[in-house]
Amino acid sequence: MPGSRNCPTSYSLSESYELTPAGKPAVIVVLVQRFSQGFEGRDRRFLAVAGQPR
């Protein structure tokens, strides 16, 4: 993991979306929650991962 992520304590899936534009391949986007210990308690950030299904 990149050092900028400050030692994540856990990851989990938040949401997923599928988009199928007319005449184009489908695209899937998954939002991943990343938790770490912040200055004032638990910190939650999101990471978007996109791709095309095979």
N, CA, C and O atoms as a Tripos MOL2 file, in Angstrom:
@<TRIPOS>MOLECULE
protein
  216   215    54     0     0
PROTEIN
NO_CHARGES

@<TRIPOS>ATOM
      1 N           0.8330   -1.1880    0.0000 N.3       1 MET1
      2 CA          0.0000    0.0000    0.0000 C.3       1 MET1
      3 C           0.8800    1.2550    0.0000 C.2       1 MET1
      4 O           1.9530    1.2660    0.6030 O.2       1 MET1
      5 N           0.4220    2.3020   -0.6750 N.am      2 PRO2
      6 CA          1.1690    3.5540   -0.6480 C.3       2 PRO2
      7 C           1.2500    4.1260    0.7690 C.2       2 PRO2
      8 O           0.3040    3.9880    1.5450 O.2       2 PRO2
      9 N           2.3610    4.7600    1.1120 N.am      3 GLY3
     10 CA          2.5280    5.3600    2.4280 C.3       3 GLY3
     11 C           1.4990    6.4320    2.7240 C.2       3 GLY3
     12 O           1.2120    6.7110    3.8880 O.2       3 GLY3
     13 N           0.9370    7.0380    1.6810 N.am      4 SER4
     14 CA         -0.0530    8.1020    1.8750 C.3       4 SER4
     15 C          -1.3650    7.5950    2.4630 C.2       4 SER4
     16 O          -2.2200    8.3980    2.8380 O.2       4 SER4
     17 N          -1.5390    6.2920    2.5500 N.am      5 ARG5
     18 CA         -2.7890    5.7360    3.0760 C.3       5 ARG5
     19 C          -2.7660    5.5790    4.5960 C.2       5 ARG5
     20 O          -3.7660    5.1490    5.1720 O.2       5 ARG5
     21 N          -1.6780    5.9060    5.2540 N.am      6 ASN6
     22 CA         -1.5970    5.9310    6.7290 C.3       6 ASN6
     23 C          -2.0670    4.6500    7.4080 C.2       6 ASN6
     24 O          -2.9670    4.6990    8.2450 O.2       6 ASN6
     25 N          -1.4920    3.5350    7.0750 N.am      7 CYS7
     26 CA         -1.7710    2.2480    7.7240 C.3       7 CYS7
     27 C          -3.2610    1.9630    7.8720 C.2       7 CYS7
     28 O          -3.8010    2.1070    8.9690 O.2       7 CYS7
     29 N          -3.9270    1.5680    6.8160 N.am      8 PRO8
     30 CA         -5.3540    1.2400    6.9170 C.3       8 PRO8
     31 C          -5.5860    0.1200    7.9310 C.2       8 PRO8
     32 O          -4.7970   -0.8200    8.0240 O.2       8 PRO8
     33 N          -6.6680    0.2350    8.6820 N.am      9 THR9
     34 CA         -7.0250   -0.8170    9.6300 C.3       9 THR9
     35 C          -7.9750   -1.8230    8.9900 C.2       9 THR9
     36 O          -8.0170   -2.9840    9.3970 O.2       9 THR9
     37 N          -8.7450   -1.3770    7.9790 N.am     10 SER10
     38 CA         -9.6260   -2.3010    7.2590 C.3      10 SER10
     39 C         -10.1350   -1.6620    5.9720 C.2      10 SER10
     40 O         -10.1050   -0.4440    5.7960 O.2      10 SER10
     41 N         -10.6000   -2.5300    5.0830 N.am     11 TYR11
     42 CA        -11.2440   -2.1190    3.8380 C.3      11 TYR11
     43 C         -12.5860   -2.8260    3.7670 C.2      11 TYR11
     44 O         -12.7420   -3.9130    4.3230 O.2      11 TYR11
     45 N         -13.5640   -2.2210    3.0870 N.am     12 SER12
     46 CA        -14.8230   -2.9130    2.8190 C.3      12 SER12
     47 C         -15.4860   -2.2860    1.5960 C.2      12 SER12
     48 O         -15.2250   -1.1330    1.2530 O.2      12 SER12
     49 N         -16.3400   -3.0590    0.9510 N.am     13 LEU13
     50 CA        -17.0710   -2.5490   -0.1990 C.3      13 LEU13
     51 C         -18.1900   -1.6410    0.2770 C.2      13 LEU13
     52 O         -18.8830   -1.9530    1.2450 O.2      13 LEU13
     53 N         -18.3650   -0.5190   -0.4040 N.am     14 SER14
     54 CA        -19.4130    0.4150   -0.0430 C.3      14 SER14
     55 C         -20.5700    0.3450   -1.0290 C.2      14 SER14
     56 O         -21.7090    0.1010   -0.6290 O.2      14 SER14
     57 N         -20.2910    0.5550   -2.3130 N.am     15 GLU15
     58 CA        -21.3210    0.5660   -3.3420 C.3      15 GLU15
     59 C         -20.7280    0.0810   -4.6580 C.2      15 GLU15
     60 O         -19.5110    0.0620   -4.8390 O.2      15 GLU15
     61 N         -21.6080   -0.3090   -5.5670 N.am     16 SER16
     62 CA        -21.1500   -0.6500   -6.9160 C.3      16 SER16
     63 C         -22.1880   -0.1570   -7.9150 C.2      16 SER16
     64 O         -23.3850   -0.1190   -7.6290 O.2      16 SER16
     65 N         -21.7030    0.2160   -9.0840 N.am     17 TYR17
     66 CA        -22.5560    0.7440  -10.1400 C.3      17 TYR17
     67 C         -22.1640    0.1170  -11.4590 C.2      17 TYR17
     68 O         -20.9940   -0.1880  -11.6880 O.2      17 TYR17
     69 N         -23.1560   -0.0770  -12.3390 N.am     18 GLU18
     70 CA        -22.8880   -0.5530  -13.6880 C.3      18 GLU18
     71 C         -23.5550    0.4040  -14.6650 C.2      18 GLU18
     72 O         -24.7170    0.7710  -14.4940 O.2      18 GLU18
     73 N         -22.8170    0.8040  -15.6830 N.am     19 LEU19
     74 CA        -23.3270    1.6980  -16.7090 C.3      19 LEU19
     75 C         -23.1040    1.0310  -18.0590 C.2      19 LEU19
     76 O         -22.0040    0.5660  -18.3570 O.2      19 LEU19
     77 N         -24.1500    0.9890  -18.8680 N.am     20 THR20
     78 CA        -24.0310    0.4120  -20.2070 C.3      20 THR20
     79 C         -24.4740    1.4590  -21.2220 C.2      20 THR20
     80 O         -25.6570    1.5390  -21.5540 O.2      20 THR20
     81 N         -23.5260    2.2690  -21.7210 N.am     21 PRO21
     82 CA        -23.8800    3.2710  -22.7260 C.3      21 PRO21
     83 C         -24.3360    2.5890  -24.0270 C.2      21 PRO21
     84 O         -23.8830    1.4900  -24.3460 O.2      21 PRO21
     85 N         -25.2160    3.2340  -24.7590 N.am     22 ALA22
     86 CA        -25.7240    2.6650  -26.0160 C.3      22 ALA22
     87 C         -24.5770    2.3900  -26.9800 C.2      22 ALA22
     88 O         -23.7940    3.2810  -27.3070 O.2      22 ALA22
     89 N         -24.4930    1.1410  -27.4280 N.am     23 GLY23
     90 CA        -23.4900    0.7590  -28.4040 C.3      23 GLY23
     91 C         -22.0700    0.6450  -27.8880 C.2      23 GLY23
     92 O         -21.1350    0.5190  -28.6790 O.2      23 GLY23
     93 N         -21.8910    0.6860  -26.5740 N.am     24 LYS24
     94 CA        -20.5460    0.5980  -25.9870 C.3      24 LYS24
     95 C         -20.5300   -0.4880  -24.9160 C.2      24 LYS24
     96 O         -21.5850   -0.8740  -24.4130 O.2      24 LYS24
     97 N         -19.3380   -0.9870  -24.5600 N.am     25 PRO25
     98 CA        -19.2600   -2.0120  -23.5050 C.3      25 PRO25
     99 C         -19.6520   -1.4610  -22.1310 C.2      25 PRO25
    100 O         -19.5340   -0.2650  -21.8650 O.2      25 PRO25
    101 N         -20.1150   -2.3530  -21.2810 N.am     26 ALA26
    102 CA        -20.4960   -1.9760  -19.9130 C.3      26 ALA26
    103 C         -19.2670   -1.5380  -19.1210 C.2      26 ALA26
    104 O         -18.1490   -1.9840  -19.3800 O.2      26 ALA26
    105 N         -19.4990   -0.6590  -18.1520 N.am     27 VAL27
    106 CA        -18.4500   -0.1960  -17.2380 C.3      27 VAL27
    107 C         -18.9640   -0.4100  -15.8160 C.2      27 VAL27
    108 O         -20.1160   -0.0980  -15.5140 O.2      27 VAL27
    109 N         -18.1080   -0.9410  -14.9480 N.am     28 ILE28
    110 CA        -18.4650   -1.1510  -13.5410 C.3      28 ILE28
    111 C         -17.5590   -0.2880  -12.6740 C.2      28 ILE28
    112 O         -16.3470   -0.2360  -12.8820 O.2      28 ILE28
    113 N         -18.1650    0.3930  -11.6920 N.am     29 VAL29
    114 CA        -17.4090    1.1910  -10.7240 C.3      29 VAL29
    115 C         -17.7500    0.6790   -9.3310 C.2      29 VAL29
    116 O         -18.9240    0.5370   -8.9880 O.2      29 VAL29
    117 N         -16.7320    0.4030   -8.5330 N.am     30 VAL30
    118 CA        -16.9130   -0.0710   -7.1610 C.3      30 VAL30
    119 C         -16.2750    0.9440   -6.2210 C.2      30 VAL30
    120 O         -15.1290    1.3440   -6.4240 O.2      30 VAL30
    121 N         -17.0090    1.3590   -5.1970 N.am     31 LEU31
    122 CA        -16.4600    2.2470   -4.1690 C.3      31 LEU31
    123 C         -16.0090    1.3940   -2.9880 C.2      31 LEU31
    124 O         -16.7910    0.6230   -2.4310 O.2      31 LEU31
    125 N         -14.7540    1.5380   -2.6190 N.am     32 VAL32
    126 CA        -14.1580    0.7880   -1.5160 C.3      32 VAL32
    127 C         -13.9140    1.7560   -0.3670 C.2      32 VAL32
    128 O         -13.3090    2.8100   -0.5560 O.2      32 VAL32
    129 N         -14.3860    1.3980    0.8290 N.am     33 GLN33
    130 CA        -14.1310    2.2040    2.0260 C.3      33 GLN33
    131 C         -12.7970    1.7930    2.6240 C.2      33 GLN33
    132 O         -12.4910    0.6050    2.7210 O.2      33 GLN33
    133 N         -12.0060    2.7780    3.0250 N.am     34 ARG34
    134 CA        -10.7240    2.5140    3.6640 C.3      34 ARG34
    135 C         -10.7520    3.1910    5.0290 C.2      34 ARG34
    136 O         -10.9260    4.4070    5.1210 O.2      34 ARG34
    137 N         -10.5820    2.4120    6.0760 N.am     35 PHE35
    138 CA        -10.6150    2.9490    7.4410 C.3      35 PHE35
    139 C          -9.2020    2.9950    8.0200 C.2      35 PHE35
    140 O          -8.3980    2.0890    7.8020 O.2      35 PHE35
    141 N          -8.9160    4.0610    8.7600 N.am     36 SER36
    142 CA         -7.6540    4.1620    9.4900 C.3      36 SER36
    143 C          -7.9160    4.9840   10.7490 C.2      36 SER36
    144 O          -8.9790    5.5850   10.9050 O.2      36 SER36
    145 N          -6.9340    4.9970   11.6360 N.am     37 GLN37
    146 CA         -7.0700    5.7780   12.8610 C.3      37 GLN37
    147 C          -6.6640    7.2190   12.5700 C.2      37 GLN37
    148 O          -5.5170    7.4840   12.2110 O.2      37 GLN37
    149 N          -7.6000    8.1450   12.7260 N.am     38 GLY38
    150 CA         -7.3220    9.5600   12.4990 C.3      38 GLY38
    151 C          -7.0050   10.2850   13.7970 C.2      38 GLY38
    152 O          -6.9490    9.6740   14.8640 O.2      38 GLY38
    153 N          -6.8010   11.5760   13.6990 N.am     39 PHE39
    154 CA         -6.4500   12.3930   14.8620 C.3      39 PHE39
    155 C          -7.5670   12.4070   15.9030 C.2      39 PHE39
    156 O          -7.3010   12.3610   17.1040 O.2      39 PHE39
    157 N          -8.8320   12.4690   15.4380 N.am     40 GLU40
    158 CA         -9.9660   12.5490   16.3560 C.3      40 GLU40
    159 C         -10.8210   11.2850   16.3340 C.2      40 GLU40
    160 O         -12.0160   11.3510   16.6260 O.2      40 GLU40
    161 N         -10.2470   10.1580   16.0000 N.am     41 GLY41
    162 CA        -11.0050    8.9100   15.9620 C.3      41 GLY41
    163 C         -10.8550    8.2250   14.6170 C.2      41 GLY41
    164 O          -9.9160    8.4900   13.8660 O.2      41 GLY41
    165 N         -11.7890    7.3470   14.3300 N.am     42 ARG42
    166 CA        -11.7360    6.5540   13.1000 C.3      42 ARG42
    167 C         -11.9540    7.4450   11.8660 C.2      42 ARG42
    168 O         -12.8440    8.2950   11.8530 O.2      42 ARG42
    169 N         -11.1390    7.2370   10.8470 N.am     43 ASP43
    170 CA        -11.1890    8.0240    9.6230 C.3      43 ASP43
    171 C         -11.6360    7.1230    8.4850 C.2      43 ASP43
    172 O         -11.1060    6.0250    8.3170 O.2      43 ASP43
    173 N         -12.6190    7.5820    7.6920 N.am     44 ARG44
    174 CA        -13.1080    6.7900    6.5520 C.3      44 ARG44
    175 C         -12.8970    7.5830    5.2700 C.2      44 ARG44
    176 O         -13.2960    8.7430    5.1690 O.2      44 ARG44
    177 N         -12.2700    6.9450    4.3010 N.am     45 ARG45
    178 CA        -12.0540    7.5320    2.9790 C.3      45 ARG45
    179 C         -12.5430    6.5400    1.9380 C.2      45 ARG45
    180 O         -12.7600    5.3660    2.2390 O.2      45 ARG45
    181 N         -12.7140    7.0140    0.7220 N.am     46 PHE46
    182 CA        -13.2180    6.1560   -0.3520 C.3      46 PHE46
    183 C         -12.2250    6.0740   -1.4920 C.2      46 PHE46
    184 O         -11.5050    7.0310   -1.7780 O.2      46 PHE46
    185 N         -12.1930    4.9320   -2.1340 N.am     47 LEU47
    186 CA        -11.3590    4.6870   -3.2900 C.3      47 LEU47
    187 C         -12.2800    4.1260   -4.3730 C.2      47 LEU47
    188 O         -12.9690    3.1310   -4.1470 O.2      47 LEU47
    189 N         -12.2950    4.7660   -5.5610 N.am     48 ALA48
    190 CA        -13.1290    4.2980   -6.6730 C.3      48 ALA48
    191 C         -12.2720    3.4200   -7.5840 C.2      48 ALA48
    192 O         -11.1550    3.7860   -7.9500 O.2      48 ALA48
    193 N         -12.8110    2.2610   -7.9410 N.am     49 VAL49
    194 CA        -12.1270    1.3310   -8.8480 C.3      49 VAL49
    195 C         -13.0810    1.0840  -10.0130 C.2      49 VAL49
    196 O         -14.2150    0.6500   -9.8130 O.2      49 VAL49
    197 N         -12.6150    1.3640  -11.2350 N.am     50 ALA50
    198 CA        -13.4600    1.2030  -12.4270 C.3      50 ALA50
    199 C         -12.8430    0.2030  -13.3830 C.2      50 ALA50
    200 O         -11.6240    0.0390  -13.4350 O.2      50 ALA50
    201 N         -13.7030   -0.4630  -14.1410 N.am     51 GLY51
    202 CA        -13.2050   -1.4020  -15.1400 C.3      51 GLY51
    203 C         -14.3460   -1.9450  -15.9790 C.2      51 GLY51
    204 O         -15.5150   -1.6420  -15.7450 O.2      51 GLY51
    205 N         -13.9830   -2.7480  -16.9510 N.am     52 GLN52
    206 CA        -14.9800   -3.3910  -17.8150 C.3      52 GLN52
    207 C         -15.0090   -4.8810  -17.5110 C.2      52 GLN52
    208 O         -13.9590   -5.5170  -17.4180 O.2      52 GLN52
    209 N         -16.2100   -5.4450  -17.3550 N.am     53 PRO53
    210 CA        -16.3050   -6.8870  -17.1060 C.3      53 PRO53
    211 C         -15.8810   -7.6650  -18.3430 C.2      53 PRO53
    212 O         -16.0200   -7.1840  -19.4670 O.2      53 PRO53
    213 N         -15.3740   -8.8450  -18.1330 N.am     54 ARG54
    214 CA        -14.9490   -9.6950  -19.2570 C.3      54 ARG54
    215 C         -16.0100  -10.6880  -19.5980 C.2      54 ARG54
    216 O         -15.8340  -11.4890  -20.5170 O.2      54 ARG54
@<TRIPOS>BOND
     1     1     2 1
     2     2     3 1
     3     3     4 2
     4     3     5 am
     5     5     6 1
     6     6     7 1
     7     7     8 2
     8     7     9 am
     9     9    10 1
    10    10    11 1
    11    11    12 2
    12    11    13 am
    13    13    14 1
    14    14    15 1
    15    15    16 2
    16    15    17 am
    17    17    18 1
    18    18    19 1
    19    19    20 2
    20    19    21 am
    21    21    22 1
    22    22    23 1
    23    23    24 2
    24    23    25 am
    25    25    26 1
    26    26    27 1
    27    27    28 2
    28    27    29 am
    29    29    30 1
    30    30    31 1
    31    31    32 2
    32    31    33 am
    33    33    34 1
    34    34    35 1
    35    35    36 2
    36    35    37 am
    37    37    38 1
    38    38    39 1
    39    39    40 2
    40    39    41 am
    41    41    42 1
    42    42    43 1
    43    43    44 2
    44    43    45 am
    45    45    46 1
    46    46    47 1
    47    47    48 2
    48    47    49 am
    49    49    50 1
    50    50    51 1
    51    51    52 2
    52    51    53 am
    53    53    54 1
    54    54    55 1
    55    55    56 2
    56    55    57 am
    57    57    58 1
    58    58    59 1
    59    59    60 2
    60    59    61 am
    61    61    62 1
    62    62    63 1
    63    63    64 2
    64    63    65 am
    65    65    66 1
    66    66    67 1
    67    67    68 2
    68    67    69 am
    69    69    70 1
    70    70    71 1
    71    71    72 2
    72    71    73 am
    73    73    74 1
    74    74    75 1
    75    75    76 2
    76    75    77 am
    77    77    78 1
    78    78    79 1
    79    79    80 2
    80    79    81 am
    81    81    82 1
    82    82    83 1
    83    83    84 2
    84    83    85 am
    85    85    86 1
    86    86    87 1
    87    87    88 2
    88    87    89 am
    89    89    90 1
    90    90    91 1
    91    91    92 2
    92    91    93 am
    93    93    94 1
    94    94    95 1
    95    95    96 2
    96    95    97 am
    97    97    98 1
    98    98    99 1
    99    99   100 2
   100    99   101 am
   101   101   102 1
   102   102   103 1
   103   103   104 2
   104   103   105 am
   105   105   106 1
   106   106   107 1
   107   107   108 2
   108   107   109 am
   109   109   110 1
   110   110   111 1
   111   111   112 2
   112   111   113 am
   113   113   114 1
   114   114   115 1
   115   115   116 2
   116   115   117 am
   117   117   118 1
   118   118   119 1
   119   119   120 2
   120   119   121 am
   121   121   122 1
   122   122   123 1
   123   123   124 2
   124   123   125 am
   125   125   126 1
   126   126   127 1
   127   127   128 2
   128   127   129 am
   129   129   130 1
   130   130   131 1
   131   131   132 2
   132   131   133 am
   133   133   134 1
   134   134   135 1
   135   135   136 2
   136   135   137 am
   137   137   138 1
   138   138   139 1
   139   139   140 2
   140   139   141 am
   141   141   142 1
   142   142   143 1
   143   143   144 2
   144   143   145 am
   145   145   146 1
   146   146   147 1
   147   147   148 2
   148   147   149 am
   149   149   150 1
   150   150   151 1
   151   151   152 2
   152   151   153 am
   153   153   154 1
   154   154   155 1
   155   155   156 2
   156   155   157 am
   157   157   158 1
   158   158   159 1
   159   159   160 2
   160   159   161 am
   161   161   162 1
   162   162   163 1
   163   163   164 2
   164   163   165 am
   165   165   166 1
   166   166   167 1
   167   167   168 2
   168   167   169 am
   169   169   170 1
   170   170   171 1
   171   171   172 2
   172   171   173 am
   173   173   174 1
   174   174   175 1
   175   175   176 2
   176   175   177 am
   177   177   178 1
   178   178   179 1
   179   179   180 2
   180   179   181 am
   181   181   182 1
   182   182   183 1
   183   183   184 2
   184   183   185 am
   185   185   186 1
   186   186   187 1
   187   187   188 2
   188   187   189 am
   189   189   190 1
   190   190   191 1
   191   191   192 2
   192   191   193 am
   193   193   194 1
   194   194   195 1
   195   195   196 2
   196   195   197 am
   197   197   198 1
   198   198   199 1
   199   199   200 2
   200   199   201 am
   201   201   202 1
   202   202   203 1
   203   203   204 2
   204   203   205 am
   205   205   206 1
   206   206   207 1
   207   207   208 2
   208   207   209 am
   209   209   210 1
   210   210   211 1
   211   211   212 2
   212   211   213 am
   213   213   214 1
   214   214   215 1
   215   215   216 2
@<TRIPOS>SUBSTRUCTURE
     1 MET1         2 RESIDUE 1 A MET
     2 PRO2         6 RESIDUE 1 A PRO
     3 GLY3        10 RESIDUE 1 A GLY
     4 SER4        14 RESIDUE 1 A SER
     5 ARG5        18 RESIDUE 1 A ARG
     6 ASN6        22 RESIDUE 1 A ASN
     7 CYS7        26 RESIDUE 1 A CYS
     8 PRO8        30 RESIDUE 1 A PRO
     9 THR9        34 RESIDUE 1 A THR
    10 SER10       38 RESIDUE 1 A SER
    11 TYR11       42 RESIDUE 1 A TYR
    12 SER12       46 RESIDUE 1 A SER
    13 LEU13       50 RESIDUE 1 A LEU
    14 SER14       54 RESIDUE 1 A SER
    15 GLU15       58 RESIDUE 1 A GLU
    16 SER16       62 RESIDUE 1 A SER
    17 TYR17       66 RESIDUE 1 A TYR
    18 GLU18       70 RESIDUE 1 A GLU
    19 LEU19       74 RESIDUE 1 A LEU
    20 THR20       78 RESIDUE 1 A THR
    21 PRO21       82 RESIDUE 1 A PRO
    22 ALA22       86 RESIDUE 1 A ALA
    23 GLY23       90 RESIDUE 1 A GLY
    24 LYS24       94 RESIDUE 1 A LYS
    25 PRO25       98 RESIDUE 1 A PRO
    26 ALA26      102 RESIDUE 1 A ALA
    27 VAL27      106 RESIDUE 1 A VAL
    28 ILE28      110 RESIDUE 1 A ILE
    29 VAL29      114 RESIDUE 1 A VAL
    30 VAL30      118 RESIDUE 1 A VAL
    31 LEU31      122 RESIDUE 1 A LEU
    32 VAL32      126 RESIDUE 1 A VAL
    33 GLN33      130 RESIDUE 1 A GLN
    34 ARG34      134 RESIDUE 1 A ARG
    35 PHE35      138 RESIDUE 1 A PHE
    36 SER36      142 RESIDUE 1 A SER
    37 GLN37      146 RESIDUE 1 A GLN
    38 GLY38      150 RESIDUE 1 A GLY
    39 PHE39      154 RESIDUE 1 A PHE
    40 GLU40      158 RESIDUE 1 A GLU
    41 GLY41      162 RESIDUE 1 A GLY
    42 ARG42      166 RESIDUE 1 A ARG
    43 ASP43      170 RESIDUE 1 A ASP
    44 ARG44      174 RESIDUE 1 A ARG
    45 ARG45      178 RESIDUE 1 A ARG
    46 PHE46      182 RESIDUE 1 A PHE
    47 LEU47      186 RESIDUE 1 A LEU
    48 ALA48      190 RESIDUE 1 A ALA
    49 VAL49      194 RESIDUE 1 A VAL
    50 ALA50      198 RESIDUE 1 A ALA
    51 GLY51      202 RESIDUE 1 A GLY
    52 GLN52      206 RESIDUE 1 A GLN
    53 PRO53      210 RESIDUE 1 A PRO
    54 ARG54      214 RESIDUE 1 A ARG
